[in-house]
Structures are given as structure tokens and as C-alpha cells.
Amino acid sequence: MGKMRFIVGLCVAGFVLAGCNTVSGAGQDIENAGEAVQAEAAAAAN
């Protein structure tokens, strides 16, 4: 029973860490897209 709880806990921890990594990557992609839009707007204004 204890070994099964350990395995389940390990799987849950893995999913949590994978989710955090995915959200972090998505945030960076959104930030990069925003910077590209700002650069285009600045170029159009000049």
C-alpha cells in the first residue's frame, strides 16, 4: 500500500511540474508576440 502511494505521488508531482513548465513556456511565447507587435507599432509610427 505504501509503495502504491509513493508511485501515485510521484506521478502527480510529475504532472504538476510538467504543467508549470508548459504554462511558463506559453507565457514566454505570449510575451514574445507582444514585443513583436510593439516593435511593428513603433516602426509604423516612425
PyMOL Python script that loads the backbone (N, CA, C, O; Angstrom):
from pymol import cmd

cmd.read_pdbstr("""\
ATOM      1  N   MET A   1       0.829  -1.196   0.000  1.00  0.00           N
ATOM      2  CA  MET A   1       0.000   0.000   0.000  1.00  0.00           C
ATOM      3  C   MET A   1       0.868   1.251   0.000  1.00  0.00           C
ATOM      4  O   MET A   1       0.566   2.208  -0.714  1.00  0.00           O
ATOM      5  N   GLY A   2       1.948   1.262   0.793  1.00  0.00           N
ATOM      6  CA  GLY A   2       2.823   2.426   0.864  1.00  0.00           C
ATOM      7  C   GLY A   2       3.558   2.667  -0.442  1.00  0.00           C
ATOM      8  O   GLY A   2       3.781   3.809  -0.844  1.00  0.00           O
ATOM      9  N   LYS A   3       3.934   1.571  -1.103  1.00  0.00           N
ATOM     10  CA  LYS A   3       4.647   1.702  -2.374  1.00  0.00           C
ATOM     11  C   LYS A   3       3.725   2.294  -3.441  1.00  0.00           C
ATOM     12  O   LYS A   3       4.156   3.098  -4.267  1.00  0.00           O
ATOM     13  N   MET A   4       2.466   1.894  -3.416  1.00  0.00           N
ATOM     14  CA  MET A   4       1.493   2.411  -4.385  1.00  0.00           C
ATOM     15  C   MET A   4       1.263   3.901  -4.164  1.00  0.00           C
ATOM     16  O   MET A   4       1.159   4.659  -5.128  1.00  0.00           O
ATOM     17  N   ARG A   5       1.183   4.325  -2.914  1.00  0.00           N
ATOM     18  CA  ARG A   5       1.000   5.756  -2.615  1.00  0.00           C
ATOM     19  C   ARG A   5       2.196   6.556  -3.111  1.00  0.00           C
ATOM     20  O   ARG A   5       2.037   7.657  -3.637  1.00  0.00           O
ATOM     21  N   PHE A   6       3.398   5.999  -2.943  1.00  0.00           N
ATOM     22  CA  PHE A   6       4.608   6.675  -3.400  1.00  0.00           C
ATOM     23  C   PHE A   6       4.580   6.847  -4.917  1.00  0.00           C
ATOM     24  O   PHE A   6       4.899   7.920  -5.429  1.00  0.00           O
ATOM     25  N   ILE A   7       4.201   5.796  -5.629  1.00  0.00           N
ATOM     26  CA  ILE A   7       4.158   5.852  -7.096  1.00  0.00           C
ATOM     27  C   ILE A   7       3.112   6.861  -7.562  1.00  0.00           C
ATOM     28  O   ILE A   7       3.368   7.641  -8.480  1.00  0.00           O
ATOM     29  N   VAL A   8       1.948   6.849  -6.942  1.00  0.00           N
ATOM     30  CA  VAL A   8       0.901   7.805  -7.306  1.00  0.00           C
ATOM     31  C   VAL A   8       1.364   9.229  -7.008  1.00  0.00           C
ATOM     32  O   VAL A   8       1.155  10.129  -7.822  1.00  0.00           O
ATOM     33  N   GLY A   9       1.986   9.440  -5.861  1.00  0.00           N
ATOM     34  CA  GLY A   9       2.503  10.766  -5.516  1.00  0.00           C
ATOM     35  C   GLY A   9       3.562  11.232  -6.493  1.00  0.00           C
ATOM     36  O   GLY A   9       3.599  12.405  -6.864  1.00  0.00           O
ATOM     37  N   LEU A  10       4.417  10.325  -6.908  1.00  0.00           N
ATOM     38  CA  LEU A  10       5.457  10.654  -7.882  1.00  0.00           C
ATOM     39  C   LEU A  10       4.841  11.053  -9.222  1.00  0.00           C
ATOM     40  O   LEU A  10       5.302  11.998  -9.862  1.00  0.00           O
ATOM     41  N   CYS A  11       3.810  10.340  -9.641  1.00  0.00           N
ATOM     42  CA  CYS A  11       3.123  10.680 -10.893  1.00  0.00           C
ATOM     43  C   CYS A  11       2.449  12.042 -10.803  1.00  0.00           C
ATOM     44  O   CYS A  11       2.527  12.838 -11.738  1.00  0.00           O
ATOM     45  N   VAL A  12       1.793  12.309  -9.691  1.00  0.00           N
ATOM     46  CA  VAL A  12       1.138  13.607  -9.502  1.00  0.00           C
ATOM     47  C   VAL A  12       2.168  14.727  -9.530  1.00  0.00           C
ATOM     48  O   VAL A  12       1.948  15.756 -10.168  1.00  0.00           O
ATOM     49  N   ALA A  13       3.288  14.535  -8.845  1.00  0.00           N
ATOM     50  CA  ALA A  13       4.343  15.551  -8.839  1.00  0.00           C
ATOM     51  C   ALA A  13       4.876  15.780 -10.249  1.00  0.00           C
ATOM     52  O   ALA A  13       5.146  16.921 -10.626  1.00  0.00           O
ATOM     53  N   GLY A  14       5.028  14.736 -11.019  1.00  0.00           N
ATOM     54  CA  GLY A  14       5.487  14.867 -12.403  1.00  0.00           C
ATOM     55  C   GLY A  14       4.516  15.663 -13.254  1.00  0.00           C
ATOM     56  O   GLY A  14       4.930  16.507 -14.049  1.00  0.00           O
ATOM     57  N   PHE A  15       3.217  15.397 -13.092  1.00  0.00           N
ATOM     58  CA  PHE A  15       2.219  16.142 -13.857  1.00  0.00           C
ATOM     59  C   PHE A  15       2.197  17.614 -13.457  1.00  0.00           C
ATOM     60  O   PHE A  15       2.047  18.488 -14.311  1.00  0.00           O
ATOM     61  N   VAL A  16       2.344  17.889 -12.173  1.00  0.00           N
ATOM     62  CA  VAL A  16       2.361  19.281 -11.703  1.00  0.00           C
ATOM     63  C   VAL A  16       3.558  20.017 -12.288  1.00  0.00           C
ATOM     64  O   VAL A  16       3.419  21.135 -12.783  1.00  0.00           O
ATOM     65  N   LEU A  17       4.721  19.404 -12.234  1.00  0.00           N
ATOM     66  CA  LEU A  17       5.917  20.047 -12.783  1.00  0.00           C
ATOM     67  C   LEU A  17       5.813  20.228 -14.292  1.00  0.00           C
ATOM     68  O   LEU A  17       6.248  21.252 -14.819  1.00  0.00           O
ATOM     69  N   ALA A  18       5.252  19.265 -14.986  1.00  0.00           N
ATOM     70  CA  ALA A  18       5.083  19.386 -16.439  1.00  0.00           C
ATOM     71  C   ALA A  18       4.113  20.513 -16.769  1.00  0.00           C
ATOM     72  O   ALA A  18       4.323  21.245 -17.736  1.00  0.00           O
ATOM     73  N   GLY A  19       3.062  20.659 -15.983  1.00  0.00           N
ATOM     74  CA  GLY A  19       2.095  21.738 -16.197  1.00  0.00           C
ATOM     75  C   GLY A  19       2.711  23.100 -15.979  1.00  0.00           C
ATOM     76  O   GLY A  19       2.434  24.033 -16.733  1.00  0.00           O
ATOM     77  N   CYS A  20       3.541  23.232 -14.961  1.00  0.00           N
ATOM     78  CA  CYS A  20       4.201  24.509 -14.692  1.00  0.00           C
ATOM     79  C   CYS A  20       5.135  24.869 -15.834  1.00  0.00           C
ATOM     80  O   CYS A  20       5.203  26.030 -16.239  1.00  0.00           O
ATOM     81  N   ASN A  21       5.846  23.899 -16.351  1.00  0.00           N
ATOM     82  CA  ASN A  21       6.759  24.151 -17.456  1.00  0.00           C
ATOM     83  C   ASN A  21       5.981  24.593 -18.690  1.00  0.00           C
ATOM     84  O   ASN A  21       6.418  25.497 -19.403  1.00  0.00           O
ATOM     85  N   THR A  22       4.849  23.977 -18.948  1.00  0.00           N
ATOM     86  CA  THR A  22       4.040  24.321 -20.110  1.00  0.00           C
ATOM     87  C   THR A  22       3.492  25.735 -19.990  1.00  0.00           C
ATOM     88  O   THR A  22       3.532  26.495 -20.958  1.00  0.00           O
ATOM     89  N   VAL A  23       2.982  26.099 -18.823  1.00  0.00           N
ATOM     90  CA  VAL A  23       2.449  27.441 -18.602  1.00  0.00           C
ATOM     91  C   VAL A  23       3.550  28.472 -18.739  1.00  0.00           C
ATOM     92  O   VAL A  23       3.330  29.538 -19.315  1.00  0.00           O
ATOM     93  N   SER A  24       4.721  28.178 -18.224  1.00  0.00           N
ATOM     94  CA  SER A  24       5.852  29.096 -18.332  1.00  0.00           C
ATOM     95  C   SER A  24       6.221  29.312 -19.792  1.00  0.00           C
ATOM     96  O   SER A  24       6.460  30.447 -20.205  1.00  0.00           O
ATOM     97  N   GLY A  25       6.271  28.260 -20.565  1.00  0.00           N
ATOM     98  CA  GLY A  25       6.590  28.373 -21.991  1.00  0.00           C
ATOM     99  C   GLY A  25       5.537  29.168 -22.743  1.00  0.00           C
ATOM    100  O   GLY A  25       5.867  29.963 -23.624  1.00  0.00           O
ATOM    101  N   ALA A  26       4.273  28.958 -22.401  1.00  0.00           N
ATOM    102  CA  ALA A  26       3.199  29.709 -23.048  1.00  0.00           C
ATOM    103  C   ALA A  26       3.310  31.189 -22.709  1.00  0.00           C
ATOM    104  O   ALA A  26       3.088  32.040 -23.571  1.00  0.00           O
ATOM    105  N   GLY A  27       3.648  31.499 -21.477  1.00  0.00           N
ATOM    106  CA  GLY A  27       3.827  32.898 -21.078  1.00  0.00           C
ATOM    107  C   GLY A  27       4.948  33.565 -21.849  1.00  0.00           C
ATOM    108  O   GLY A  27       4.829  34.727 -22.237  1.00  0.00           O
ATOM    109  N   GLN A  28       6.022  32.851 -22.072  1.00  0.00           N
ATOM    110  CA  GLN A  28       7.142  33.406 -22.842  1.00  0.00           C
ATOM    111  C   GLN A  28       6.734  33.632 -24.295  1.00  0.00           C
ATOM    112  O   GLN A  28       7.112  34.640 -24.893  1.00  0.00           O
ATOM    113  N   ASP A  29       5.969  32.710 -24.867  1.00  0.00           N
ATOM    114  CA  ASP A  29       5.506  32.875 -26.244  1.00  0.00           C
ATOM    115  C   ASP A  29       4.606  34.100 -26.370  1.00  0.00           C
ATOM    116  O   ASP A  29       4.725  34.864 -27.328  1.00  0.00           O
ATOM    117  N   ILE A  30       3.715  34.287 -25.414  1.00  0.00           N
ATOM    118  CA  ILE A  30       2.816  35.441 -25.434  1.00  0.00           C
ATOM    119  C   ILE A  30       3.609  36.731 -25.283  1.00  0.00           C
ATOM    120  O   ILE A  30       3.326  37.722 -25.958  1.00  0.00           O
ATOM    121  N   GLU A  31       4.602  36.719 -24.398  1.00  0.00           N
ATOM    122  CA  GLU A  31       5.444  37.898 -24.209  1.00  0.00           C
ATOM    123  C   GLU A  31       6.196  38.237 -25.495  1.00  0.00           C
ATOM    124  O   GLU A  31       6.277  39.405 -25.874  1.00  0.00           O
ATOM    125  N   ASN A  32       6.742  37.238 -26.162  1.00  0.00           N
ATOM    126  CA  ASN A  32       7.460  37.468 -27.417  1.00  0.00           C
ATOM    127  C   ASN A  32       6.527  38.020 -28.493  1.00  0.00           C
ATOM    128  O   ASN A  32       6.922  38.900 -29.258  1.00  0.00           O
ATOM    129  N   ALA A  33       5.316  37.523 -28.558  1.00  0.00           N
ATOM    130  CA  ALA A  33       4.346  38.025 -29.535  1.00  0.00           C
ATOM    131  C   ALA A  33       4.005  39.481 -29.237  1.00  0.00           C
ATOM    132  O   ALA A  33       3.896  40.290 -30.158  1.00  0.00           O
ATOM    133  N   GLY A  34       3.835  39.821 -27.972  1.00  0.00           N
ATOM    134  CA  GLY A  34       3.548  41.203 -27.590  1.00  0.00           C
ATOM    135  C   GLY A  34       4.684  42.137 -27.953  1.00  0.00           C
ATOM    136  O   GLY A  34       4.450  43.256 -28.410  1.00  0.00           O
ATOM    137  N   GLU A  35       5.904  41.689 -27.756  1.00  0.00           N
ATOM    138  CA  GLU A  35       7.063  42.510 -28.113  1.00  0.00           C
ATOM    139  C   GLU A  35       7.134  42.719 -29.620  1.00  0.00           C
ATOM    140  O   GLU A  35       7.507  43.800 -30.077  1.00  0.00           O
ATOM    141  N   ALA A  36       6.782  41.704 -30.393  1.00  0.00           N
ATOM    142  CA  ALA A  36       6.782  41.831 -31.852  1.00  0.00           C
ATOM    143  C   ALA A  36       5.729  42.841 -32.298  1.00  0.00           C
ATOM    144  O   ALA A  36       5.979  43.638 -33.203  1.00  0.00           O
ATOM    145  N   VAL A  37       4.564  42.813 -31.674  1.00  0.00           N
ATOM    146  CA  VAL A  37       3.504  43.769 -32.007  1.00  0.00           C
ATOM    147  C   VAL A  37       3.952  45.183 -31.658  1.00  0.00           C
ATOM    148  O   VAL A  37       3.725  46.113 -32.432  1.00  0.00           O
ATOM    149  N   GLN A  38       4.585  45.353 -30.502  1.00  0.00           N
ATOM    150  CA  GLN A  38       5.078  46.676 -30.111  1.00  0.00           C
ATOM    151  C   GLN A  38       6.136  47.179 -31.086  1.00  0.00           C
ATOM    152  O   GLN A  38       6.148  48.362 -31.425  1.00  0.00           O
ATOM    153  N   ALA A  39       7.006  46.312 -31.534  1.00  0.00           N
ATOM    154  CA  ALA A  39       8.048  46.709 -32.482  1.00  0.00           C
ATOM    155  C   ALA A  39       7.431  47.137 -33.812  1.00  0.00           C
ATOM    156  O   ALA A  39       7.872  48.121 -34.408  1.00  0.00           O
ATOM    157  N   GLU A  40       6.429  46.419 -34.278  1.00  0.00           N
ATOM    158  CA  GLU A  40       5.752  46.786 -35.527  1.00  0.00           C
ATOM    159  C   GLU A  40       5.021  48.116 -35.374  1.00  0.00           C
ATOM    160  O   GLU A  40       5.033  48.938 -36.291  1.00  0.00           O
ATOM    161  N   ALA A  41       4.388  48.334 -34.228  1.00  0.00           N
ATOM    162  CA  ALA A  41       3.685  49.595 -33.994  1.00  0.00           C
ATOM    163  C   ALA A  41       4.666  50.757 -33.949  1.00  0.00           C
ATOM    164  O   ALA A  41       4.380  51.831 -34.478  1.00  0.00           O
ATOM    165  N   ALA A  42       5.813  50.556 -33.327  1.00  0.00           N
ATOM    166  CA  ALA A  42       6.829  51.605 -33.259  1.00  0.00           C
ATOM    167  C   ALA A  42       7.384  51.902 -34.651  1.00  0.00           C
ATOM    168  O   ALA A  42       7.632  53.061 -34.984  1.00  0.00           O
ATOM    169  N   ALA A  43       7.580  50.870 -35.461  1.00  0.00           N
ATOM    170  CA  ALA A  43       8.089  51.063 -36.819  1.00  0.00           C
ATOM    171  C   ALA A  43       7.062  51.792 -37.683  1.00  0.00           C
ATOM    172  O   ALA A  43       7.432  52.616 -38.519  1.00  0.00           O
ATOM    173  N   ALA A  44       5.790  51.499 -37.489  1.00  0.00           N
ATOM    174  CA  ALA A  44       4.737  52.153 -38.266  1.00  0.00           C
ATOM    175  C   ALA A  44       4.583  53.615 -37.854  1.00  0.00           C
ATOM    176  O   ALA A  44       4.229  54.455 -38.681  1.00  0.00           O
ATOM    177  N   ALA A  45       4.843  53.922 -36.594  1.00  0.00           N
ATOM    178  CA  ALA A  45       4.716  55.294 -36.102  1.00  0.00           C
ATOM    179  C   ALA A  45       5.840  56.175 -36.627  1.00  0.00           C
ATOM    180  O   ALA A  45       5.671  57.390 -36.735  1.00  0.00           O
ATOM    181  N   ASN A  46       6.969  55.589 -36.949  1.00  0.00           N
ATOM    182  CA  ASN A  46       8.119  56.374 -37.438  1.00  0.00           C
ATOM    183  C   ASN A  46       8.047  56.478 -38.889  1.00  0.00           C
ATOM    184  O   ASN A  46       8.913  57.095 -39.508  1.00  0.00           O
TER     185      ASN A  46
END
""", "prot")
cmd.dss("prot")
cmd.show_as("cartoon", "prot")
cmd.util.cbc("prot")
cmd.orient("prot")
